[in-house]
Amino acid sequence: MKCPFCKGEKTQVVDTRESEDGDSIRRRRRCLTCDKRFTTYEMVELRMPQVVKQNGMRSEFDEEKLRTSFKRALHKRPVSAELVEAAIDNVTQKLHALGEREIGSRQVGEMVMKELLKLDKVAYIRFA
């Protein structure tokens, strides 16, 4: 960790505390070069895998594309918005749980089809 004041690379952790919500760690540091103190925060960064399309191109995972796919398949179908959002959350959680850097678009599509099958059989057929 570099000191924000003198850009020195030698720092010492003086105090460590977990935040109230438990999502981050607050560290109080002291620069060994200029002796000034500063605070840093540590938190987990979850990255979605890149989607590898059938032609080999890679693109960032886009939740809006996923939402659009669900909306197209469920157009004029009696499914509540809360159930659709829950299905989208299920797909994104499964992608996080895989822990992969890349995932095939076909695999994402299969996850979507499983969720659509639970919601509405007509929407499942439209998507497939």
N, CA, C and O atoms as a DFTB+ gen file, in Angstrom:
512 C
 N C O
     1  1       0.857      -1.179       0.000
     2  2       0.000       0.000       0.000
     3  2       0.897       1.233       0.000
     4  3       1.759       1.381       0.866
     5  1       0.691       2.106      -0.966
     6  2       1.479       3.338      -1.043
     7  2       0.848       4.421      -0.183
     8  3      -0.375       4.516      -0.082
     9  1       1.689       5.233       0.432
    10  2       1.229       6.370       1.233
    11  2       0.663       7.440       0.289
    12  3       1.319       7.802      -0.688
    13  1      -0.548       7.952       0.566
    14  2      -1.112       8.980      -0.319
    15  2      -0.413      10.333      -0.193
    16  3      -0.611      11.210      -1.034
    17  1       0.399      10.511       0.844
    18  2       1.073      11.794       1.072
    19  2       2.442      11.838       0.412
    20  3       2.732      12.750      -0.361
    21  1       3.293      10.844       0.720
    22  2       4.662      10.882       0.195
    23  2       4.938       9.795      -0.836
    24  3       6.047       9.714      -1.364
    25  1       3.944       8.958      -1.131
    26  2       4.047       7.837      -2.079
    27  2       5.042       6.767      -1.626
    28  3       5.502       5.959      -2.433
    29  1       5.372       6.766      -0.332
    30  2       6.253       5.733       0.208
    31  2       5.554       4.391       0.209
    32  3       4.338       4.314       0.386
    33  1       6.328       3.324       0.009
    34  2       5.729       1.999      -0.104
    35  2       5.727       1.218       1.199
    36  3       5.148       0.133       1.264
    37  1       6.357       1.742       2.229
    38  2       6.414       1.046       3.518
    39  2       5.356       1.623       4.452
    40  3       5.458       2.769       4.889
    41  1       4.335       0.816       4.753
    42  2       3.302       1.249       5.689
    43  2       3.095       0.157       6.727
    44  3       3.426      -1.009       6.514
    45  1       2.539       0.572       7.852
    46  2       2.273      -0.356       8.934
    47  2       0.807      -0.259       9.308
    48  3       0.271       0.844       9.410
    49  1       0.140      -1.401       9.516
    50  2      -1.255      -1.420       9.936
    51  2      -1.290      -1.167      11.437
    52  3      -0.702      -1.912      12.220
    53  1      -2.000      -0.086      11.829
    54  2      -2.095       0.288      13.241
    55  2      -3.344      -0.319      13.869
    56  3      -3.301      -0.796      15.003
    57  1      -4.467      -0.303      13.128
    58  2      -5.739      -0.784      13.659
    59  2      -6.550      -1.403      12.528
    60  3      -6.525      -0.914      11.398
    61  1      -7.274      -2.489      12.836
    62  2      -8.139      -3.149      11.864
    63  2      -9.505      -3.364      12.493
    64  3      -9.616      -3.894      13.598
    65  1     -10.555      -2.945      11.773
    66  2     -11.931      -3.131      12.247
    67  2     -12.826      -3.541      11.092
    68  3     -12.639      -3.127       9.948
    69  1     -13.800      -4.365      11.430
    70  2     -14.806      -4.755      10.443
    71  2     -15.903      -3.691      10.448
    72  3     -16.246      -3.160      11.505
    73  1     -16.455      -3.378       9.274
    74  2     -17.525      -2.379       9.197
    75  2     -18.792      -2.911       9.848
    76  3     -18.904      -4.105      10.123
    77  1     -19.752      -2.011      10.095
    78  2     -21.005      -2.410      10.748
    79  2     -21.762      -3.461       9.946
    80  3     -22.317      -4.403      10.511
    81  1     -21.781      -3.293       8.630
    82  2     -22.534      -4.227       7.791
    83  2     -21.759      -5.516       7.508
    84  3     -22.322      -6.467       6.966
    85  1     -20.483      -5.554       7.867
    86  2     -19.687      -6.761       7.688
    87  2     -19.202      -6.980       6.275
    88  3     -18.646      -8.036       5.974
    89  1     -19.400      -5.992       5.383
    90  2     -19.007      -6.141       3.987
    91  2     -17.594      -5.646       3.689
    92  3     -17.058      -5.916       2.615
    93  1     -16.991      -4.929       4.627
    94  2     -15.659      -4.391       4.375
    95  2     -14.842      -4.348       5.669
    96  3     -15.374      -4.464       6.774
    97  1     -13.547      -4.179       5.491
    98  2     -12.631      -4.058       6.620
    99  2     -11.967      -2.700       6.536
   100  3     -11.476      -2.307       5.478
   101  1     -11.948      -1.984       7.645
   102  2     -11.322      -0.671       7.731
   103  2      -9.959      -0.844       8.382
   104  3      -9.854      -1.413       9.469
   105  1      -8.916      -0.356       7.723
   106  2      -7.568      -0.449       8.275
   107  2      -6.982       0.944       8.445
   108  3      -6.997       1.754       7.519
   109  1      -6.474       1.208       9.618
   110  2      -5.777       2.462       9.901
   111  2      -4.302       2.174       9.703
   112  3      -3.762       1.258      10.324
   113  1      -3.650       2.933       8.858
   114  2      -2.247       2.687       8.516
   115  2      -1.377       3.889       8.859
   116  3      -1.846       5.024       8.953
   117  1      -0.083       3.594       9.044
   118  2       0.896       4.644       9.316
   119  2       2.036       4.457       8.337
   120  3       2.552       3.353       8.168
   121  1       2.425       5.554       7.690
   122  2       3.537       5.527       6.745
   123  2       4.837       5.519       7.547
   124  3       5.014       6.336       8.450
   125  1       5.737       4.606       7.222
   126  2       7.017       4.522       7.927
   127  2       8.023       5.548       7.417
   128  3       9.066       5.758       8.037
   129  1       7.717       6.185       6.297
   130  2       8.614       7.198       5.745
   131  2       8.299       8.585       6.306
   132  3       9.183       9.248       6.850
   133  1       7.025       9.034       6.175
   134  2       6.659      10.388       6.614
   135  2       5.894      10.403       7.937
   136  3       5.626      11.478       8.474
   137  1       5.540       9.236       8.474
   138  2       4.868       9.068       9.765
   139  2       3.437       9.606       9.792
   140  3       2.886       9.815      10.872
   141  1       2.829       9.835       8.638
   142  2       1.436      10.272       8.594
   143  2       0.532       9.054       8.594
   144  3       0.930       7.962       8.191
   145  1      -0.717       9.269       9.063
   146  2      -1.693       8.180       9.139
   147  2      -2.795       8.365       8.098
   148  3      -3.158       9.486       7.742
   149  1      -3.307       7.250       7.629
   150  2      -4.406       7.276       6.672
   151  2      -5.221       5.997       6.820
   152  3      -4.766       5.029       7.429
   153  1      -6.429       6.000       6.257
   154  2      -7.356       4.880       6.378
   155  2      -7.571       4.237       5.013
   156  3      -7.685       4.928       4.000
   157  1      -7.623       2.908       4.998
   158  2      -7.950       2.174       3.782
   159  2      -9.126       1.252       4.079
   160  3      -9.354       0.867       5.225
   161  1      -9.863       0.907       3.039
   162  2     -10.999      -0.006       3.160
   163  2     -10.785      -1.174       2.217
   164  3     -10.382      -0.995       1.068
   165  1     -11.057      -2.362       2.711
   166  2     -10.920      -3.577       1.939
   167  2     -12.296      -4.181       1.757
   168  3     -13.030      -4.344       2.732
   169  1     -12.668      -4.521       0.518
   170  2     -13.947      -5.172       0.294
   171  2     -13.818      -6.162      -0.852
   172  3     -12.929      -6.050      -1.697
   173  1     -14.705      -7.112      -0.863
   174  2     -14.698      -8.159      -1.878
   175  2     -15.236      -7.596      -3.186
   176  3     -16.239      -6.884      -3.204
   177  1     -14.565      -7.921      -4.262
   178  2     -15.028      -7.520      -5.587
   179  2     -15.370      -8.783      -6.364
   180  3     -14.500      -9.592      -6.684
   181  1     -16.643      -8.931      -6.655
   182  2     -17.089     -10.085      -7.421
   183  2     -17.235      -9.681      -8.875
   184  3     -17.904      -8.698      -9.196
   185  1     -16.607     -10.444      -9.748
   186  2     -16.698     -10.142     -11.172
   187  2     -17.478     -11.240     -11.864
   188  3     -17.311     -12.429     -11.590
   189  1     -18.320     -10.809     -12.755
   190  2     -19.082     -11.762     -13.553
   191  2     -18.148     -12.313     -14.632
   192  3     -17.244     -11.613     -15.091
   193  1     -18.366     -13.562     -15.034
   194  2     -17.513     -14.131     -16.087
   195  2     -17.811     -13.495     -17.440
   196  3     -18.892     -12.954     -17.670
   197  1     -16.834     -13.576     -18.318
   198  2     -17.051     -13.116     -19.684
   199  2     -17.834     -14.189     -20.430
   200  3     -17.663     -15.384     -20.187
   201  1     -18.678     -13.752     -21.322
   202  2     -19.497     -14.671     -22.110
   203  2     -18.798     -14.907     -23.444
   204  3     -18.495     -13.969     -24.182
   205  1     -18.552     -16.178     -23.735
   206  2     -17.928     -16.562     -25.002
   207  2     -19.041     -16.978     -25.950
   208  3     -19.740     -17.965     -25.718
   209  1     -19.191     -16.216     -27.011
   210  2     -20.263     -16.488     -27.972
   211  2     -19.864     -17.621     -28.907
   212  3     -18.709     -18.047     -28.913
   213  1     -20.810     -18.106     -29.691
   214  2     -20.553     -19.256     -30.554
   215  2     -19.511     -18.969     -31.624
   216  3     -18.835     -19.886     -32.090
   217  1     -19.373     -17.703     -32.021
   218  2     -18.365     -17.364     -33.025
   219  2     -16.992     -17.107     -32.403
   220  3     -16.051     -16.741     -33.107
   221  1     -16.875     -17.299     -31.082
   222  2     -15.588     -17.144     -30.401
   223  2     -15.353     -15.776     -29.794
   224  3     -14.392     -15.590     -29.047
   225  1     -16.212     -14.810     -30.102
   226  2     -16.049     -13.466     -29.537
   227  2     -16.404     -13.485     -28.052
   228  3     -17.246     -14.263     -27.604
   229  1     -15.742     -12.613     -27.307
   230  2     -15.998     -12.515     -25.877
   231  2     -16.608     -11.156     -25.572
   232  3     -16.250     -10.142     -26.172
   233  1     -17.545     -11.162     -24.618
   234  2     -18.140      -9.900     -24.193
   235  2     -18.429      -9.978     -22.703
   236  3     -18.563     -11.066     -22.142
   237  1     -18.522      -8.825     -22.072
   238  2     -18.840      -8.773     -20.655
   239  2     -20.276      -9.245     -20.441
   240  3     -21.145      -9.016     -21.283
   241  1     -20.516      -9.900     -19.321
   242  2     -21.872     -10.310     -18.986
   243  2     -22.704      -9.055     -18.763
   244  3     -22.284      -8.146     -18.046
   245  1     -23.880      -9.004     -19.375
   246  2     -24.752      -7.841     -19.271
   247  2     -26.099      -8.286     -18.721
   248  3     -26.849      -9.004     -19.381
   249  1     -26.389      -7.852     -17.512
   250  2     -27.650      -8.247     -16.878
   251  2     -28.851      -7.679     -17.630
   252  3     -29.929      -8.273     -17.604
   253  1     -28.683      -6.549     -18.291
   254  2     -29.779      -5.969     -19.066
   255  2     -30.159      -6.866     -20.244
   256  3     -31.339      -6.988     -20.574
   257  1     -29.167      -7.494     -20.877
   258  2     -29.469      -8.434     -21.970
   259  2     -30.257      -9.619     -21.428
   260  3     -31.189     -10.104     -22.069
   261  1     -29.876     -10.074     -20.249
   262  2     -30.582     -11.179     -19.607
   263  2     -32.028     -10.780     -19.318
   264  3     -32.954     -11.549     -19.579
   265  1     -32.215      -9.575     -18.778
   266  2     -33.550      -9.064     -18.468
   267  2     -34.387      -8.939     -19.750
   268  3     -35.572      -9.271     -19.755
   269  1     -33.774      -8.465     -20.816
   270  2     -34.474      -8.326     -22.101
   271  2     -34.922      -9.692     -22.632
   272  3     -36.022      -9.833     -23.166
   273  1     -34.054     -10.688     -22.475
   274  2     -34.410     -12.041     -22.927
   275  2     -35.616     -12.577     -22.173
   276  3     -36.519     -13.171     -22.763
   277  1     -35.619     -12.361     -20.862
   278  2     -36.761     -12.806     -20.062
   279  2     -38.023     -12.063     -20.483
   280  3     -39.085     -12.673     -20.607
   281  1     -37.922     -10.765     -20.703
   282  2     -39.102      -9.973     -21.068
   283  2     -39.667     -10.403     -22.419
   284  3     -40.883     -10.476     -22.593
   285  1     -38.784     -10.684     -23.369
   286  2     -39.252     -11.126     -24.687
   287  2     -39.972     -12.463     -24.598
   288  3     -41.026     -12.661     -25.202
   289  1     -39.386     -13.373     -23.837
   290  2     -39.999     -14.700     -23.715
   291  2     -41.313     -14.642     -22.942
   292  3     -42.232     -15.414     -23.217
   293  1     -41.403     -13.735     -21.984
   294  2     -42.595     -13.652     -21.128
   295  2     -43.588     -12.583     -21.577
   296  3     -44.508     -12.238     -20.836
   297  1     -43.400     -12.054     -22.798
   298  2     -44.288     -11.004     -23.303
   299  2     -45.738     -11.487     -23.296
   300  3     -46.053     -12.529     -23.870
   301  1     -46.616     -10.727     -22.646
   302  2     -48.053     -11.012     -22.521
   303  2     -48.337     -12.353     -21.831
   304  3     -49.334     -13.014     -22.125
   305  1     -47.452     -12.739     -20.916
   306  2     -47.669     -13.959     -20.142
   307  2     -47.978     -13.567     -18.697
   308  3     -47.464     -12.556     -18.218
   309  1     -48.799     -14.338     -17.997
   310  2     -49.206     -13.972     -16.633
   311  2     -48.147     -14.324     -15.569
   312  3     -48.368     -15.197     -14.729
   313  1     -47.004     -13.636     -15.621
   314  2     -45.929     -13.866     -14.650
   315  2     -45.575     -12.519     -14.027
   316  3     -45.355     -11.538     -14.737
   317  1     -45.521     -12.478     -12.707
   318  2     -45.257     -11.209     -12.016
   319  2     -43.798     -10.771     -12.188
   320  3     -42.909     -11.589     -12.424
   321  1     -43.583      -9.466     -12.064
   322  2     -42.239      -8.903     -12.196
   323  2     -41.318      -9.397     -11.090
   324  3     -40.113      -9.540     -11.301
   325  1     -41.880      -9.660      -9.905
   326  2     -41.067     -10.153      -8.790
   327  2     -40.488     -11.537      -9.110
   328  3     -39.334     -11.821      -8.791
   329  1     -41.292     -12.385      -9.737
   330  2     -40.810     -13.719     -10.108
   331  2     -39.731     -13.641     -11.186
   332  3     -38.780     -14.423     -11.184
   333  1     -39.890     -12.689     -12.109
   334  2     -38.890     -12.505     -13.162
   335  2     -37.572     -12.046     -12.543
   336  3     -36.510     -12.564     -12.888
   337  1     -37.635     -11.078     -11.634
   338  2     -36.417     -10.589     -10.971
   339  2     -35.754     -11.688     -10.156
   340  3     -34.527     -11.781     -10.114
   341  1     -36.561     -12.520      -9.508
   342  2     -36.007     -13.637      -8.730
   343  2     -35.291     -14.623      -9.658
   344  3     -34.233     -15.150      -9.313
   345  1     -35.867     -14.866     -10.826
   346  2     -35.241     -15.772     -11.793
   347  2     -33.922     -15.193     -12.298
   348  3     -32.939     -15.921     -12.434
   349  1     -33.894     -13.889     -12.577
   350  2     -32.661     -13.232     -13.021
   351  2     -31.601     -13.320     -11.933
   352  3     -30.433     -13.584     -12.218
   353  1     -32.008     -13.098     -10.685
   354  2     -31.071     -13.219      -9.565
   355  2     -30.536     -14.642      -9.455
   356  3     -29.353     -14.836      -9.177
   357  1     -31.390     -15.637      -9.667
   358  2     -30.945     -17.033      -9.617
   359  2     -29.867     -17.310     -10.659
   360  3     -28.871     -17.973     -10.369
   361  1     -30.067     -16.803     -11.868
   362  2     -29.091     -17.024     -12.937
   363  2     -27.768     -16.343     -12.592
   364  3     -26.706     -16.948     -12.741
   365  1     -27.822     -15.094     -12.134
   366  2     -26.575     -14.390     -11.804
   367  2     -25.856     -15.039     -10.621
   368  3     -24.626     -15.090     -10.600
   369  1     -26.605     -15.530      -9.647
   370  2     -25.974     -16.219      -8.519
   371  2     -25.312     -17.520      -8.962
   372  3     -24.236     -17.868      -8.475
   373  1     -25.949     -18.236      -9.879
   374  2     -25.350     -19.468     -10.392
   375  2     -24.057     -19.162     -11.148
   376  3     -23.086     -19.914     -11.061
   377  1     -24.054     -18.047     -11.893
   378  2     -22.844     -17.663     -12.616
   379  2     -21.722     -17.312     -11.646
   380  3     -20.569     -17.682     -11.869
   381  1     -22.057     -16.596     -10.564
   382  2     -21.057     -16.281      -9.533
   383  2     -20.538     -17.562      -8.891
   384  3     -19.337     -17.702      -8.656
   385  1     -21.444     -18.496      -8.608
   386  2     -21.083     -19.729      -7.909
   387  2     -20.148     -20.608      -8.751
   388  3     -19.349     -21.364      -8.199
   389  1     -20.243     -20.511     -10.063
   390  2     -19.357     -21.304     -10.916
   391  2     -17.892     -20.931     -10.698
   392  3     -17.011     -21.790     -10.747
   393  1     -17.644     -19.655     -10.460
   394  2     -16.282     -19.189     -10.223
   395  2     -15.400     -19.217     -11.456
   396  3     -14.175     -19.178     -11.338
   397  1     -15.987     -19.282     -12.616
   398  2     -15.231     -19.323     -13.873
   399  2     -14.967     -17.921     -14.390
   400  3     -15.716     -16.991     -14.092
   401  1     -13.909     -17.770     -15.161
   402  2     -13.631     -16.480     -15.789
   403  2     -14.413     -16.312     -17.080
   404  3     -14.757     -15.199     -17.477
   405  1     -14.687     -17.437     -17.728
   406  2     -15.430     -17.408     -18.985
   407  2     -16.513     -18.479     -18.952
   408  3     -16.361     -19.529     -18.328
   409  1     -17.602     -18.183     -19.636
   410  2     -18.700     -19.152     -19.736
   411  2     -19.295     -19.032     -21.133
   412  3     -19.378     -17.938     -21.693
   413  1     -19.699     -20.145     -21.679
   414  2     -20.274     -20.159     -23.017
   415  2     -21.683     -19.587     -23.025
   416  3     -22.437     -19.751     -22.065
   417  1     -22.029     -18.921     -24.104
   418  2     -23.363     -18.330     -24.208
   419  2     -24.435     -19.410     -24.184
   420  3     -25.541     -19.173     -23.698
   421  1     -24.119     -20.594     -24.702
   422  2     -25.070     -21.695     -24.679
   423  2     -25.371     -22.117     -23.242
   424  3     -26.514     -22.436     -22.914
   425  1     -24.350     -22.120     -22.388
   426  2     -24.537     -22.495     -20.987
   427  2     -25.416     -21.471     -20.264
   428  3     -26.256     -21.839     -19.442
   429  1     -25.223     -20.195     -20.570
   430  2     -26.075     -19.155     -19.990
   431  2     -27.511     -19.356     -20.467
   432  3     -28.452     -19.254     -19.680
   433  1     -27.674     -19.641     -21.750
   434  2     -29.002     -19.884     -22.310
   435  2     -29.701     -21.065     -21.647
   436  3     -30.911     -21.027     -21.422
   437  1     -28.942     -22.115     -21.335
   438  2     -29.535     -23.275     -20.664
   439  2     -29.996     -22.920     -19.253
   440  3     -31.026     -23.409     -18.788
   441  1     -29.235     -22.071     -18.578
   442  2     -29.648     -21.617     -17.243
   443  2     -30.945     -20.823     -17.329
   444  3     -31.841     -20.982     -16.499
   445  1     -31.035     -19.966     -18.346
   446  2     -32.241     -19.167     -18.553
   447  2     -33.425     -20.077     -18.858
   448  3     -34.525     -19.862     -18.348
   449  1     -33.203     -21.088     -19.685
   450  2     -34.297     -22.009     -20.031
   451  2     -34.812     -22.748     -18.797
   452  3     -36.019     -22.951     -18.662
   453  1     -33.924     -23.150     -17.902
   454  2     -34.356     -23.831     -16.672
   455  2     -35.239     -22.919     -15.828
   456  3     -36.244     -23.356     -15.268
   457  1     -34.851     -21.641     -15.742
   458  2     -35.654     -20.691     -14.961
   459  2     -36.994     -20.420     -15.639
   460  3     -38.019     -20.314     -14.966
   461  1     -36.994     -20.308     -16.975
   462  2     -38.245     -20.070     -17.700
   463  2     -39.187     -21.258     -17.603
   464  3     -40.405     -21.080     -17.561
   465  1     -38.642     -22.464     -17.566
   466  2     -39.469     -23.653     -17.427
   467  2     -40.213     -23.639     -16.101
   468  3     -41.358     -24.083     -16.018
   469  1     -39.550     -23.122     -15.052
   470  2     -40.199     -23.007     -13.741
   471  2     -41.310     -21.953     -13.763
   472  3     -42.331     -22.097     -13.090
   473  1     -41.094     -20.889     -14.551
   474  2     -42.050     -19.776     -14.572
   475  2     -43.242     -20.032     -15.483
   476  3     -44.390     -19.869     -15.069
   477  1     -42.973     -20.436     -16.730
   478  2     -44.043     -20.524     -17.720
   479  2     -43.588     -21.398     -18.892
   480  3     -42.541     -21.146     -19.488
   481  1     -44.366     -22.410     -19.215
   482  2     -43.971     -23.340     -20.278
   483  2     -43.994     -22.685     -21.672
   484  3     -43.169     -23.016     -22.524
   485  1     -44.920     -21.774     -21.896
   486  2     -44.980     -21.080     -23.189
   487  2     -43.738     -20.208     -23.377
   488  3     -43.156     -20.173     -24.461
   489  1     -43.340     -19.508     -22.320
   490  2     -42.138     -18.665     -22.388
   491  2     -40.901     -19.534     -22.620
   492  3     -39.983     -19.141     -23.340
   493  1     -40.887     -20.699     -22.015
   494  2     -39.764     -21.640     -22.215
   495  2     -39.655     -22.027     -23.681
   496  3     -38.559     -22.037     -24.242
   497  1     -40.778     -22.342     -24.300
   498  2     -40.774     -22.738     -25.713
   499  2     -40.377     -21.548     -26.599
   500  3     -39.630     -21.720     -27.563
   501  1     -40.865     -20.356     -26.284
   502  2     -40.490     -19.161     -27.054
   503  2     -38.988     -18.946     -27.016
   504  3     -38.377     -18.636     -28.039
   505  1     -38.381     -19.109     -25.828
   506  2     -36.956     -18.861     -25.686
   507  2     -36.131     -19.938     -26.371
   508  3     -35.123     -19.645     -27.015
   509  1     -36.567     -21.199     -26.228
   510  2     -35.817     -22.310     -26.799
   511  2     -35.814     -22.240     -28.315
   512  3     -35.226     -23.099     -28.971
